[in-house]
Amino acid sequence: MERRGMGDGVALRRVLGVACLVALVCGCSGSGGSGDADRPRSGKPGKSASASASASTSGKAGGGRADVTFMPQEPVSARTLERTAELIRDRAAKAGLGGVKVTVEDQNQITVSGPAARQETLEALGQPAELAFRPVLSATPETGVEACPDAVEGPSSEPLTACGESQDTVVTYRLGPVAVAGTDVSEAEAAYDAERGNGWFVNLDFTTAGGAKFADVTGQLSAQPSPQNQFAIVLDGVVLSAPQVNGPITGGKAEISGSFTKQEAQQLAAQVNTGALPVHLSVSSVTKLRVD
């Protein structure tokens, strides 16, 4: 048995920010701030494997089982904690993550149990997943910095200083207030670009109101000089991508892509679909049980 203490959890923002930097919004191409947002892109939707998130863990997959325990960062009611656990179960199912059990223990913690080989994904299930689209005010490449520090999404009505990684370079962005919120996304789906071989990405469909906001703000940004013509996709305070916008993007659709694996694309789509958790959680412990 292996135990790990508080603070060692691997956040989804780390997985996406380092391994899977997104580089596309609704047809824009390129990496980081160099993408164009006026070219349509094709891709065939991938189908997430359906699985029961409440199924008991056998302990045999991946060489054992991992138990990840989360603690709320502020006092919450039993009802809120139960609702949070329900959303985590929903995320696991939508991400195609089978053999997962989510339980509320002692009314002050949530334990997620699943295959040890998917430990990082289990930890990511407890991340806030606050998605927002913010206009870029400035972008400053950093020297001597290897990775973005931990961050959280700031107030939607206020500017935000956030970090992102583009082409192995850490960039500090100054961003304007949220122009389109994650709640303006009606559905997210992991898909695979078979025609161009560009790998897995996430399709976003906006609500009617969200699509109108997106078209309006992209039209405004396209008339600005660089980097004010960039639109940052921000997840939990970290800039996933900041592509350039060459014209208004209509149709109520957007796309997030990069070097995603199937699991990572499904995980992000699941988090967007379930929305942000009602409480911020931190990993208090990780227990690994090996099965002979």
C-alpha positions, 0 to 999 in steps of 0.5 A: 500500500502506498499513501500520498499526502495533501498537496501532491494531487495532479490537477487537470490544469497541469495535464492540459497546460503542459501535455495538451496545450489547446490551439484552436477556437472554432476553426482557428489554427496554430498554437498559442497566440498564432492561430487563425479563427476564420478557417472551418475544420472537419472532424468526426465525433468520437463516441465516449464509452458508456460506463457506470461511475458507481460500479465497484472497483475490482482492484485488478485493472492497471495493477491495483486500485487508487483511493483519492480523498478530497476535502472541501476548502471551506465549510459546506453543508451535507447537501452540497457535498452530496451534490458535488459527489453526484457531479463527480460521478457524472463526470466519470461516466461522461468521460468513459471512466469505468470501475469508479466509486464515489462516496461521501465519508463522515460528511466532510470528505469525498473519496473517489476509488478507481484503477490505479493506472488512472490515478491522475484522471481520478484526481482531475475529477475533483477539479473546479472546471471553471471555463471562460473566454476572455479577451487578451489585453497583453501577452508577455513571454517569461524567461527562466520559468518552466511551468505555470504556477497554480491558479484559480479563476478570478471574478468574472467581471474583473480583469485577470492576470493568468499564465499559459504555455505555448510552444514550450514558452510560459506566457503571462497574459493580462485578460479582460473580464469574461466575455463568454462564460462556461455556462454559455456552452450547452454541450461539449463532445470529444471528437477525432480528426480522422481526415487531417490526422490532427488527433483528438479535440473537443467540440463546443456548442453554445446556447443561443445567447452564448453564440450571439455573445461569441459572434459579437466579441469575436467580431470586435476582437478581429478589428484589433491589433495583436495581441488584442485580437486574441481570445483566451480560453481559460480553465481554472485560472490557466490559459489553455489557448489564446488564438488570434481572431480574424473575423466574427465567428458565427454559428454558435460553435467552437473547438478546442484542440491540441495534442490531446489523448482520447482520455484527456479530450473525453475528460475535458468534455465531461467537465464542461458538460457537468459544469463547475463543482459547487465547492472547491476541493483539494486532495488530502490523500491518495492511497494505492492498493496493489493486488497480487 
